[in-house]
Amino acid sequence: RNDMQTKDIGWINTVRALCMISVYLLHSEFYYGNGGFSYGYVLTPFYVNAFFFVSGYLFFQKHLTPDGTLSFCMGKYRQTIRHILFRLILPTLLFSTLIYIPKMMFHHHALSVRQYLYDVWGGVSYWFTSALTVAQLLLATLLLSLRLRMSQCLLVCIPIAIAGIWLGHIDQSPFPWNYQKGMEATLLMCAGGMYRRHESRANRILSCPITLGAAVLIYLSGVWLTHPAGPQAELPATAWHLWTLIVNACGIISVTALSHVIPRNGWTEYIGKDSIIFYFFSGVMPAFFGTVAHGIFHHEHYSVTLAVTVVSLLTASAVNFTIRHYFPYLADLRKMPCGTQRNGPGKNNSPH
C-alpha cells in the first residue's frame, strides 16, 4: 500500500488537543483573570501556528505523490472546495449565528442587523476558521493553476505571507474573513506540507537532543523577551518579524517533537479529533464559567483559572458528544437526514 496513506498520524490529535487546551486556558485567563501573571502567555507563539502547521500536513498529504510532486486535478479541486464549504465555511456561519445574541448580551452591545452581517457573514466572529478557510482556498487555487513540487509551493507562499503581513499593517480590520491572517497562514501550512514530504528525515533531526534543546531554549527566550513581566525588548520592525518567525518555528518544532513522545490518552484523542467543534465553544464556555467564578471568588487566584479551564473543557466535551451523536449535521450539513425511507405494506417498521 502507498506509504503516504498508511503513516500513523495520531500525533496530530495530540498537537491539536494541546493547541485547543491552550486556547481554553488563555480565554479563561481573559474572562476570569490570571492573578497577576499569565502562564498562558508561554503558549501564545505556538498554539495557533502549530494548528495551521498540522492543517497543512493533512491538506498536502492528500495530494503528495511518492516522488514529492503535487497531484491536483479539477476533480480534487472540487472535492477540496466541497470540504472547505461543508466543514469550515457553513459551520463557522452556523455557530457564529448561534452565539451572536448571547455574545452581544454578554459584552453589553446593542443588537443590530448590520453588526450581525459584519460579525457572522463577514467571518469576524471566529478568526481562526475564517483564516484557515482563506488559506485553504488560496492553496487549492494555487495548486490548480500551477504544477508545483512541495518546495516550489513553499517558495510561492513566501511572498503571499509577506503580502498578508503588509496588508495587516495597513488595514487592521478583520473584514472580510480575516484574509490577512489567511494569507500569512499559507506559509505555515506549506511548512506542514514540507514536513510531511520529508517526515522521516525531519523526525531524525527533531529527535536529536541538541536540536530540540536549542529550539526550546530559543522559544522560551522569545517568550521571556516579550512577556509583560520580562524586559520587553524593542527591535526594528524587520528584525522583529524575523525574530517572531524564528520563535514561532521553534514553538512548532517543540510541540511537534513533544507530541510524538507524549503517551496517548482518550481525552486528548477526543479533543484532537473534534478540535474545530471545541474551538467554536472556546469563547463562550470560559466566558460563562469565568463570570460564575467571579461571582463566587472575588480575589483572583490561578487555581480558579485552571478550574474554569477544566470545567469549560469538560462542558465542551459534553456538547461535542451531543453534536456528534445527535446533531452531526451541525458540523457537516452533508450529514443532514433526508427523511426515512417509507416501508411497503405489511413490512415491519422497526430498523431491525
Secondary structure, 3 states (H helix, E strand, C coil): CCHHHHCCCHHHHHHHHHHHHHHHHHHHHHHCCCCCCCHHHHHHHHHCHHHHHHHHHHHHHCCECCCCEECCCHHHHHHHHHHHHHHHHHHHHHHHHHCHHHHHHHCCCCCCHHHHHHHHHCCCCCHHHHHHHHHHHHHHHHHHHCCCEHHHHHHHHHHHHHHHHHHHHHCCCCCCCCHHHHHHHHHHHHHHHHHHHCHHHHHHHHCCHHHHHHHHHHHHHHHHHHCCCCCCCCCCHHHHHHHHHHHHHHHHHHHHHHHHHCCCCHHHHHHHHCHHHHHHCCCHHHHHHHHHHHHHCCCCCHHHHHHHHHHHHHHHHHHHHHHHHHCHHHCCHHHCCCCCCCCCCCCCCCCC
